[in-house]
Amino acid sequence: MVSIPGPGETVLATGFSTASGGKGQNQAVAAARAGASTGLIAALGGDGFGELIRAGLRADRIDTTLVRTVEGPTGTALIAVDDDGENTIIVEAGANALLLDLTAADRAAISAASHLVMQLEIPLVTVLQAAQAARAAGTAVVLNAAPIRDLPGELLAAVDVLVLNEHEAAYLARGGDVAGLAPTVIVTLGAAGAIAHSAEHGELRVAAPTVDAVDSTGAGDTFCGALVAALAAGESLARALTFAVTAASLSVQRPGAVPSIPTRAEIDAQLAS
């Protein structure tokens, strides 16, 4: 039986693989495969991993015009997965840490978009700049606050949809409630689905289908990308939540991050069944 090692513990694995991923790429791929026209603002290292990721993005028809190459290694994550499909992840930011400003082209792309999706694997100062640029242009801001850290009030003031998992919600709540941190706060609950606290729609709960989980890596990113694809297509929050939960439930049935992300056809087929 394979378990995730504790402090000072060594365990034997049953396999090893490498695949492209990272929260920004995962979410962009999930949105694109769910049918949204998608572009990515990111930084990659000038190494083989960077070229691999760029090629993968293009294969999913994601606009890579604003993906810059910087000196240093591409961001890397080391992931351990146990027999129940649960994981632990260690992230080395690499090139992500060098995405320290927005160009005029970046700002123009944000202003032209219907939705801006962000996470916290890039510097917080850049996240804030992008959120404020989007707010000024009327672009909806979706923030997946992962990896979790303290969020300044000026950032939360520019966020329309805040997506958290249970651990991130507990961190930000500090014994209180995350409802009200943004107009819509969504907490993903793993196998239990998701719950949304919306100033407009009240509380919405969506159950997840029962599946045999293989690997939960990338499930939260799949949820975010599919959610925004549905919202950008004009779906209601309730329908977007159901679509996103379904997409995430499909992703956990396959190993890896990007390789596990379902297509729109797969999500629609699961919904139809």
C-alpha positions as CSV (number, residue, x, y, z in Angstrom):
1,M,0.0,0.0,0.0
2,V,1.4,3.4,-1.0
3,S,0.9,6.3,1.5
4,I,2.2,9.8,1.5
5,P,5.3,9.9,3.8
6,G,5.3,11.7,7.1
7,P,8.3,13.6,8.6
8,G,11.4,11.4,8.6
9,E,9.6,8.6,6.8
10,T,10.6,6.9,3.5
11,V,8.0,4.9,1.5
12,L,8.4,2.9,-1.8
13,A,6.4,4.2,-4.8
14,T,4.8,2.1,-7.4
15,G,5.6,4.4,-10.3
16,F,6.9,7.7,-11.5
17,S,5.9,10.0,-14.3
18,T,6.4,13.6,-15.5
19,A,3.8,15.8,-17.2
20,S,3.2,19.4,-17.9
21,G,1.1,21.3,-15.4
22,G,1.1,24.2,-13.0
23,K,-2.1,26.0,-11.8
24,G,-2.1,28.6,-14.6
25,Q,-1.6,26.0,-17.3
26,N,-4.1,23.6,-15.8
27,Q,-6.8,26.3,-15.5
28,A,-6.2,27.6,-19.0
29,V,-6.3,24.1,-20.5
30,A,-9.5,23.3,-18.5
31,A,-11.2,26.4,-19.8
32,A,-10.1,25.8,-23.4
33,R,-11.1,22.1,-23.4
34,A,-14.5,23.2,-21.9
35,G,-15.0,25.4,-25.0
36,A,-13.8,28.9,-24.0
37,S,-11.5,31.0,-26.2
38,T,-8.5,31.2,-23.9
39,G,-5.2,33.0,-23.7
40,L,-2.5,32.8,-21.0
41,I,-0.2,35.4,-19.5
42,A,2.7,33.6,-17.9
43,A,6.5,33.2,-17.6
44,L,8.4,30.1,-18.6
45,G,12.1,29.3,-18.2
46,G,14.3,29.0,-21.2
47,D,14.6,25.2,-20.7
48,G,13.2,22.1,-22.1
49,F,10.3,22.1,-19.7
50,G,9.3,25.6,-20.9
51,E,9.2,24.4,-24.5
52,L,7.2,21.4,-23.6
53,I,4.6,23.5,-21.8
54,R,4.4,26.0,-24.7
55,A,3.8,23.2,-27.2
56,G,1.2,21.7,-25.0
57,L,-0.7,25.0,-24.7
58,R,-0.7,25.4,-28.5
59,A,-2.0,21.9,-28.9
60,D,-5.0,22.9,-26.8
61,R,-5.4,26.0,-29.0
62,I,-4.5,28.4,-26.2
63,D,-3.1,31.8,-27.3
64,T,0.5,31.9,-26.1
65,T,1.3,35.4,-27.5
66,L,1.7,36.7,-23.9
67,V,3.7,33.8,-22.5
68,R,7.1,35.2,-22.0
69,T,10.5,33.4,-21.6
70,V,12.8,34.4,-18.8
71,E,16.2,33.3,-17.5
72,G,16.1,30.5,-15.0
73,P,14.1,27.2,-14.7
74,T,10.5,26.7,-15.4
75,G,8.3,26.4,-12.3
76,T,8.2,22.8,-11.1
77,A,5.9,20.8,-8.7
78,L,6.7,17.6,-6.9
79,I,3.6,15.6,-6.3
80,A,3.0,12.5,-4.2
81,V,-0.2,10.5,-4.6
82,D,-1.5,7.8,-2.3
83,D,-3.7,4.8,-3.0
84,D,-6.8,6.8,-2.3
85,G,-5.9,9.4,-5.0
86,E,-5.1,12.1,-2.4
87,N,-2.0,14.2,-2.9
88,T,0.6,16.5,-1.4
89,I,2.4,19.1,-3.6
90,I,5.6,21.0,-3.2
91,V,6.0,23.9,-5.7
92,E,9.3,25.6,-6.7
93,A,8.2,28.8,-8.4
94,G,11.0,29.2,-10.8
95,A,10.0,31.5,-13.7
96,N,6.6,32.1,-12.1
97,A,8.4,34.3,-9.5
98,L,9.7,36.5,-12.2
99,L,6.3,37.5,-13.6
100,L,6.7,40.9,-11.8
101,D,4.9,43.3,-14.0
102,L,2.2,43.6,-16.7
103,T,3.0,44.9,-20.2
104,A,0.7,47.1,-22.2
105,A,-0.2,44.1,-24.3
106,D,-1.1,42.1,-21.1
107,R,-3.4,44.9,-19.9
108,A,-5.0,45.2,-23.3
109,A,-5.7,41.4,-23.3
110,I,-7.2,41.6,-19.8
111,S,-9.4,44.5,-20.8
112,A,-10.7,42.7,-23.9
113,A,-11.6,39.5,-22.0
114,S,-14.9,38.7,-20.4
115,H,-13.2,36.9,-17.5
116,L,-9.8,37.0,-15.9
117,V,-8.8,33.8,-14.0
118,M,-5.8,34.0,-11.6
119,Q,-4.1,32.0,-8.9
120,L,-1.3,32.6,-6.4
121,E,1.7,30.8,-8.0
122,I,2.8,34.2,-9.4
123,P,3.8,37.2,-7.3
124,L,0.9,38.9,-5.4
125,V,1.9,42.3,-6.7
126,T,1.2,41.0,-10.3
127,V,-2.1,39.4,-9.2
128,L,-3.2,42.8,-7.7
129,Q,-2.2,44.7,-10.9
130,A,-4.1,42.3,-13.1
131,A,-7.2,42.3,-10.9
132,Q,-7.3,46.1,-10.8
133,A,-6.8,46.4,-14.5
134,A,-9.7,44.0,-15.0
135,R,-11.9,45.8,-12.6
136,A,-11.2,49.1,-14.4
137,A,-12.2,47.5,-17.7
138,G,-15.3,45.7,-16.5
139,T,-13.7,42.3,-16.9
140,A,-14.9,39.8,-14.3
141,V,-12.2,38.7,-11.9
142,V,-12.0,35.0,-10.7
143,L,-9.3,34.3,-8.1
144,N,-8.3,30.9,-7.0
145,A,-6.5,31.7,-3.8
146,A,-4.0,28.8,-4.0
147,P,-1.4,28.3,-2.7
148,I,-3.0,30.1,0.1
149,R,-1.6,33.3,1.7
150,D,-3.0,36.4,3.3
151,L,-5.0,38.5,0.8
152,P,-4.9,42.3,1.0
153,G,-8.2,44.1,1.1
154,E,-7.4,46.0,-2.1
155,L,-7.2,42.7,-3.9
156,L,-10.4,41.3,-2.5
157,A,-12.1,44.5,-3.4
158,A,-11.4,43.8,-7.1
159,V,-12.5,40.1,-7.0
160,D,-15.9,39.0,-8.3
161,V,-15.5,35.2,-7.7
162,L,-13.2,33.8,-5.0
163,V,-12.6,30.0,-5.3
164,L,-11.1,28.1,-2.3
165,N,-10.8,24.6,-1.1
166,E,-11.7,23.6,2.4
167,H,-8.1,24.2,3.8
168,E,-7.9,27.6,2.1
169,A,-11.3,28.6,3.4
170,A,-10.4,27.7,6.9
171,Y,-7.2,29.7,6.7
172,L,-9.0,32.8,5.5
173,A,-11.9,32.4,7.8
174,R,-9.7,32.3,11.0
175,G,-12.7,31.1,12.9
176,G,-15.2,33.3,11.1
177,D,-16.9,32.9,7.7
178,V,-15.5,33.3,4.2
179,A,-18.9,34.4,2.9
180,G,-18.7,38.1,2.1
181,L,-15.0,38.1,1.2
182,A,-16.2,38.6,-2.4
183,P,-19.6,38.9,-4.1
184,T,-19.4,35.2,-4.8
185,V,-17.3,32.8,-2.7
186,I,-17.0,29.2,-3.8
187,V,-15.6,26.4,-1.6
188,T,-14.8,23.2,-3.3
189,L,-15.4,20.1,-1.1
190,G,-13.7,17.3,-2.9
191,A,-15.9,14.3,-3.2
192,A,-18.7,16.2,-1.6
193,G,-19.0,18.7,-4.5
194,A,-19.0,22.5,-3.9
195,I,-20.9,25.2,-2.1
196,A,-21.2,28.8,-3.2
197,H,-22.1,31.9,-1.1
198,S,-23.5,34.5,-3.5
199,A,-24.7,38.0,-2.6
200,E,-27.1,37.7,-5.5
201,H,-28.2,34.0,-5.4
202,G,-27.7,33.1,-1.7
203,E,-26.2,29.7,-0.9
204,L,-25.9,27.1,-3.6
205,R,-24.8,23.5,-3.0
206,V,-23.8,21.0,-5.8
207,A,-23.1,17.4,-5.0
208,A,-20.4,15.5,-6.9
209,P,-21.1,12.2,-8.6
210,T,-19.7,9.1,-6.9
211,V,-16.5,8.0,-8.8
212,D,-13.5,5.9,-8.2
213,A,-10.7,8.4,-7.7
214,V,-7.3,7.7,-9.0
215,D,-5.5,11.0,-8.6
216,S,-6.9,14.3,-7.4
217,T,-4.0,16.4,-8.9
218,G,-5.4,19.2,-10.9
219,A,-9.0,18.6,-9.9
220,G,-9.4,22.1,-8.3
221,D,-7.8,23.7,-11.4
222,T,-10.2,21.7,-13.7
223,F,-13.1,23.0,-11.6
224,C,-11.9,26.6,-12.0
225,G,-11.3,26.5,-15.7
226,A,-14.6,24.7,-16.4
227,L,-16.5,27.1,-14.1
228,V,-15.2,30.2,-16.0
229,A,-15.9,28.6,-19.4
230,A,-19.5,28.1,-18.3
231,L,-19.9,31.6,-16.9
232,A,-18.3,33.1,-20.0
233,A,-20.8,31.2,-22.1
234,G,-23.6,32.9,-20.2
235,E,-24.6,30.0,-17.9
236,S,-26.2,30.7,-14.5
237,L,-24.0,30.3,-11.4
238,A,-25.9,27.1,-10.5
239,R,-25.4,25.6,-13.9
240,A,-21.8,26.7,-14.0
241,L,-21.2,25.0,-10.6
242,T,-22.7,21.7,-11.8
243,F,-20.6,21.9,-15.0
244,A,-17.5,22.5,-13.0
245,V,-18.1,19.8,-10.4
246,T,-18.8,17.3,-13.2
247,A,-15.5,18.3,-14.9
248,A,-13.5,17.9,-11.7
249,S,-15.1,14.5,-11.0
250,L,-14.0,13.3,-14.4
251,S,-10.4,14.5,-13.9
252,V,-9.9,12.6,-10.7
253,Q,-10.5,9.3,-12.5
254,R,-7.3,9.7,-14.5
255,P,-3.7,10.3,-13.4
256,G,-1.8,13.6,-13.8
257,A,-2.8,17.2,-14.1
258,V,-3.1,18.3,-17.8
259,P,-3.6,14.7,-19.1
260,S,-6.6,14.2,-16.8
261,I,-8.5,17.4,-17.8
262,P,-11.7,16.4,-19.7
263,T,-13.1,17.9,-22.9
264,R,-16.4,19.6,-23.4
265,A,-17.8,16.5,-25.1
266,E,-16.8,14.3,-22.1
267,I,-18.4,16.8,-19.6
268,D,-21.6,17.0,-21.6
269,A,-21.8,13.2,-21.9
270,Q,-21.4,12.8,-18.2
271,L,-24.1,15.5,-17.5
272,A,-26.4,13.7,-20.0
273,S,-26.0,10.4,-18.2
